[in-house]
Amino acid sequence: LDRARERNDEQQRRLGAFEDEAEQLDAQLGERLYTGELQDDPVLVVSTRGIDEQWVDGVMTSLAQADADVVGAWWLTERLVLDDESEVGDLSAALELSTDDTDRLSRNLAVQLADVLYGAADVPDAPALTAPAEPALLARLREAGFVEYQLPEGAEGDVVRLPASGLRIVVVDGPDAALPAGAVVMPVLTDMTTDGPMPVVATEPTPATGSDADEATQPQLVAAVRDDDTLSQRLSTVDDLDRVSGRVATMLALVDAVPGGPTIGHYGTGDGADRLLPPVAGGG
């Protein structure tokens, strides 16, 4: 028993050392590799409440290391479940509709959010002269508690302002999301990519496996995108955000997500992944 305890203690020590090294590697890789990769490029992060904030915080840290213009994060809240009359009424008002049909409200929400994101990610023929602003739709959704904002550290103000054009988008999924991916996020992504590829990267940590894993609480977004023949050709995915390689892949995929001409790929270790990391430009 004493020898077994000693072995367990040694394994714990090694595991702790490995985790410390992984954290240092992650931070130092970003400092070394990301600098200037997204210089002043506007980026929005979208996620769902219930998901551990560490995944969004990590992405925002990497974006800052890449010198991106991180406009902030949208957190979709559990109010979008629409399982009581107050939520239905408030969403109807926020969407400026007069209906209590939850299917119609959900459909209109997807269409209107997709229009907002498509407009901000579009690349006009001439440079945009409009200053970044909070979309009126998001102001109403935020006031009604359907969306919450997270601003990057040191940001001024308390609202997320989108640019008139050139926006890149990272959608972060994860375990225990308050809303299934198919409720809001998938319809929005489907609508905003109707005309072709868009500068969007969907990323999530590796789903848990084994007898203790509850499939209903696991990330759903990446698999859903990859299983969709059209959507899989129009935005990129990463399935292992919990690993250093996944965080690197997320950033490199976002660098490749050039508004107007994004390079699409699927990265990680799960089903449907093309490679671990995006290839060098032109390398196939």
Secondary structure, 3 states (H helix, E strand, C coil): CHHHHHHHHHHHHHHHHHHHHHHHHHHHHHHHHHCCCCCCCEEEEEEECCCCHHHHHHHHHHHHHCCCEEEEEEEECHHHHCCCHHHHHHHHHHCCCCCCCHHHHHHHHHHHHHHHHHHHHCCCCCCCCCCCECCHHHHHHHHCCCEEEECCCCCCCCCCCECCCCCEEEEECCCCCCCCCCCCHHHHHHHHCCCCCCCEEEECCCCCCCCCCCHHHCCCHHHHHHHCCCHHHCCEEECCCCCHHHHHHHHHHHHHCCCCCCCCCEECCCCCCCECCCCCCCCC
